[in-house]
Amino acid sequence: MFDRVKVKDDCVEWIRAFFRENGEGCNAVLGISGGKDSSIVAALCVEALGRDRVIGVLMPNGEQADIDSSYRLVEHLGIRHYVVNIHDAVEGLKSAIPMELSEQSRINMPPRIRMAALYAVSQCCNGRVANTCNLSEDWVGYSTRYGDSVGDFSPLSRLTVNEVIQIGRTLDLPRELIEKVPADGLCGKTDEDNLGFTYAELDRYIRTGEIEDKEKKKRIDYLHKKNLFKLELMPCFEPEL
């Protein structure tokens, strides 16, 4: 059985320990998307450090249809926040690259620019950047390398989507934030539509190894193997000296 209260309390203590060892008195800085992961990481940091040491950064790319969720979260927690619209940066970089961008390049550019913005804010505010990825997304590579996959500390990267949602309920966050259907906001589809399986199926497979649909198992295994490099350190040449 997953003890959501104990795991939440342990995570809060882990965040406190991280800041004692890696930036006593520093602030936690994180991107606020309006989804469950950033909402829950922000709430964990508030409990660990106090609301005065948590800074949210809202980063729409032009217009963001669900940005009201981001505003609701920062108002609910009472944390300081900044809005950095990345639209001009994205368009400027696109126009500066002297070739036609691939679809994957266009998709990954905004998350990487958002991470550059987060670190810029963090370095101006005595901060440490919180990674907001969870285990389920990391398992199948549903993140952008050097974009939302990085940070200085990661409270949720060993917790599945279902476990993250349970922690969100423990934190007494608004239900619509922690149960919001995850979507990338680009193609009109949900994450589960894009992946080809549900997070419930994926979470069960991660924790127990059990899955009935052999085709879905094959796809999960393929995505996991294909994207393992995102979780590893950059390969380095080791000279024989």
Buried (B, 14 or more C-beta within 10 A) or exposed (E): EEEBEEBBEEBBEBBBEBBEEEBEEBBBBBBBBBBBBBBBBBBBBBBBBEBEBBBBBBBBBEEBEEBEBBBBBBEBBEBBBBEBBBBEBBEEBEEEEEEEEEEEEEBBBBBBBBBBBBBEBBEEBEBBBBBBBBBBBBBBBBBBBEBBBBBBBBBBBEBBBBBBBBBBBBBEBBEEBBEBEBBEBEEEEBBBEEBBBBBEBBBBBBEEEEBEEEEBBEBBEEBBEEBEEBBEEEEEEEEEE
